[in-house]
Amino acid sequence: MELSDEMLTEISYVQISKYREKVMKSLNGKVLMPSQIAKNSGIRTNHISKVLSELKAHELVECINPEVRKGRLYRLTDKGDELVKNI
């Protein structure tokens, strides 16, 4: 399957940052809180929030309960899921 230019651009965007790549891979097929992502990926929690907002801006992850302050849950979007399969 040939990847679109947009997908290739997103893959390179994620792979430039080890943090982004680790966060994407730890969310693969899961719904997790930032603290769980931090634990799985070995990245400090304060970095996770920044990485999640970057990935959210690229529509690669989504928060499924944005109305809560604590215990927000994140998962890959369809686009994010597709991306993880290709890295």
MARTORKE-946763 format. One record per residue (C-alpha): x, y, z; residue number from 1; residue in one letter. Coordinates in Angstrom, 2 decimals, m for minus. Example, Ala and Ser with C-alpha at 12.3 -4.5 7.8 and 13.67 -1.06 7.14 Angstrom:
<pts>
<pt c1="12.30" c2="m4.50" c3="7.80" drenkol="1" doro="A"/>
<pt c1="13.67" c2="m1.06" c3="7.14" drenkol="2" doro="S"/>
</pts>
This chain:
<pts>
<pt c1="0.00" c2="0.00" c3="0.00" drenkol="1" doro="M"/>
<pt c1="1.39" c2="3.37" c3="m0.97" drenkol="2" doro="E"/>
<pt c1="1.27" c2="6.05" c3="1.69" drenkol="3" doro="L"/>
<pt c1="m0.05" c2="9.51" c3="0.92" drenkol="4" doro="S"/>
<pt c1="2.30" c2="12.49" c3="1.10" drenkol="5" doro="D"/>
<pt c1="0.30" c2="13.75" c3="4.06" drenkol="6" doro="E"/>
<pt c1="0.81" c2="10.46" c3="5.92" drenkol="7" doro="M"/>
<pt c1="4.54" c2="10.45" c3="5.14" drenkol="8" doro="L"/>
<pt c1="4.78" c2="14.02" c3="6.48" drenkol="9" doro="T"/>
<pt c1="3.00" c2="12.99" c3="9.69" drenkol="10" doro="E"/>
<pt c1="5.21" c2="9.90" c3="10.09" drenkol="11" doro="I"/>
<pt c1="8.32" c2="12.05" c3="9.84" drenkol="12" doro="S"/>
<pt c1="6.78" c2="14.57" c3="12.29" drenkol="13" doro="Y"/>
<pt c1="6.27" c2="11.77" c3="14.83" drenkol="14" doro="V"/>
<pt c1="9.64" c2="10.11" c3="14.22" drenkol="15" doro="Q"/>
<pt c1="11.61" c2="13.37" c3="14.62" drenkol="16" doro="I"/>
<pt c1="10.70" c2="13.21" c3="18.31" drenkol="17" doro="S"/>
<pt c1="11.39" c2="10.06" c3="20.33" drenkol="18" doro="K"/>
<pt c1="8.79" c2="11.31" c3="22.82" drenkol="19" doro="Y"/>
<pt c1="6.06" c2="11.58" c3="20.19" drenkol="20" doro="R"/>
<pt c1="6.93" c2="8.15" c3="18.84" drenkol="21" doro="E"/>
<pt c1="6.86" c2="6.54" c3="22.30" drenkol="22" doro="K"/>
<pt c1="3.54" c2="8.17" c3="23.19" drenkol="23" doro="V"/>
<pt c1="1.97" c2="7.03" c3="19.91" drenkol="24" doro="M"/>
<pt c1="3.23" c2="3.47" c3="20.40" drenkol="25" doro="K"/>
<pt c1="2.05" c2="3.27" c3="24.00" drenkol="26" doro="S"/>
<pt c1="m1.46" c2="4.38" c3="22.93" drenkol="27" doro="L"/>
<pt c1="m1.60" c2="1.75" c3="20.18" drenkol="28" doro="N"/>
<pt c1="m4.94" c2="m0.03" c3="20.68" drenkol="29" doro="G"/>
<pt c1="m5.40" c2="1.39" c3="24.18" drenkol="30" doro="K"/>
<pt c1="m7.19" c2="4.18" c3="26.01" drenkol="31" doro="V"/>
<pt c1="m4.87" c2="5.64" c3="28.65" drenkol="32" doro="L"/>
<pt c1="m4.45" c2="8.51" c3="31.09" drenkol="33" doro="M"/>
<pt c1="m1.31" c2="10.66" c3="30.78" drenkol="34" doro="P"/>
<pt c1="0.13" c2="9.09" c3="33.96" drenkol="35" doro="S"/>
<pt c1="m0.21" c2="5.61" c3="32.42" drenkol="36" doro="Q"/>
<pt c1="1.39" c2="6.80" c3="29.16" drenkol="37" doro="I"/>
<pt c1="4.26" c2="8.24" c3="31.22" drenkol="38" doro="A"/>
<pt c1="4.74" c2="4.93" c3="33.02" drenkol="39" doro="K"/>
<pt c1="4.59" c2="2.85" c3="29.81" drenkol="40" doro="N"/>
<pt c1="6.94" c2="5.08" c3="27.85" drenkol="41" doro="S"/>
<pt c1="9.40" c2="6.06" c3="30.58" drenkol="42" doro="G"/>
<pt c1="8.78" c2="9.76" c3="29.88" drenkol="43" doro="I"/>
<pt c1="8.16" c2="12.17" c3="32.77" drenkol="44" doro="R"/>
<pt c1="4.50" c2="13.19" c3="33.14" drenkol="45" doro="T"/>
<pt c1="5.22" c2="16.91" c3="32.64" drenkol="46" doro="N"/>
<pt c1="6.51" c2="16.13" c3="29.12" drenkol="47" doro="H"/>
<pt c1="3.52" c2="13.93" c3="28.30" drenkol="48" doro="I"/>
<pt c1="1.02" c2="16.82" c3="28.38" drenkol="49" doro="S"/>
<pt c1="3.07" c2="18.82" c3="25.88" drenkol="50" doro="K"/>
<pt c1="3.49" c2="15.83" c3="23.57" drenkol="51" doro="V"/>
<pt c1="m0.24" c2="15.01" c3="23.76" drenkol="52" doro="L"/>
<pt c1="m1.21" c2="18.55" c3="22.80" drenkol="53" doro="S"/>
<pt c1="1.21" c2="18.45" c3="19.85" drenkol="54" doro="E"/>
<pt c1="m0.25" c2="15.15" c3="18.68" drenkol="55" doro="L"/>
<pt c1="m3.79" c2="16.44" c3="19.23" drenkol="56" doro="K"/>
<pt c1="m3.03" c2="19.46" c3="17.03" drenkol="57" doro="A"/>
<pt c1="m2.03" c2="17.01" c3="14.28" drenkol="58" doro="H"/>
<pt c1="m5.22" c2="15.00" c3="14.86" drenkol="59" doro="E"/>
<pt c1="m3.26" c2="11.88" c3="15.78" drenkol="60" doro="L"/>
<pt c1="m4.67" c2="11.48" c3="19.31" drenkol="61" doro="V"/>
<pt c1="m7.93" c2="12.53" c3="20.91" drenkol="62" doro="E"/>
<pt c1="m9.15" c2="13.08" c3="24.43" drenkol="63" doro="C"/>
<pt c1="m12.41" c2="11.20" c3="24.93" drenkol="64" doro="I"/>
<pt c1="m13.46" c2="13.03" c3="28.12" drenkol="65" doro="N"/>
<pt c1="m12.13" c2="16.61" c3="27.77" drenkol="66" doro="P"/>
<pt c1="m14.64" c2="17.96" c3="30.30" drenkol="67" doro="E"/>
<pt c1="m12.84" c2="16.39" c3="33.28" drenkol="68" doro="V"/>
<pt c1="m9.81" c2="18.03" c3="34.87" drenkol="69" doro="R"/>
<pt c1="m8.25" c2="14.86" c3="36.28" drenkol="70" doro="K"/>
<pt c1="m8.20" c2="11.43" c3="34.70" drenkol="71" doro="G"/>
<pt c1="m8.47" c2="12.48" c3="31.07" drenkol="72" doro="R"/>
<pt c1="m8.41" c2="9.53" c3="28.69" drenkol="73" doro="L"/>
<pt c1="m6.56" c2="9.57" c3="25.39" drenkol="74" doro="Y"/>
<pt c1="m6.64" c2="7.28" c3="22.39" drenkol="75" doro="R"/>
<pt c1="m5.34" c2="7.29" c3="18.83" drenkol="76" doro="L"/>
<pt c1="m7.56" c2="8.73" c3="16.13" drenkol="77" doro="T"/>
<pt c1="m8.07" c2="6.67" c3="12.95" drenkol="78" doro="D"/>
<pt c1="m5.29" c2="8.73" c3="11.38" drenkol="79" doro="K"/>
<pt c1="m3.06" c2="8.06" c3="14.41" drenkol="80" doro="G"/>
<pt c1="m3.86" c2="4.36" c3="14.27" drenkol="81" doro="D"/>
<pt c1="m2.90" c2="4.25" c3="10.59" drenkol="82" doro="E"/>
<pt c1="0.34" c2="6.10" c3="11.37" drenkol="83" doro="L"/>
<pt c1="1.39" c2="3.68" c3="14.14" drenkol="84" doro="V"/>
<pt c1="0.93" c2="0.75" c3="11.74" drenkol="85" doro="K"/>
<pt c1="3.48" c2="2.39" c3="9.44" drenkol="86" doro="N"/>
<pt c1="6.28" c2="3.17" c3="11.91" drenkol="87" doro="I"/>
</pts>
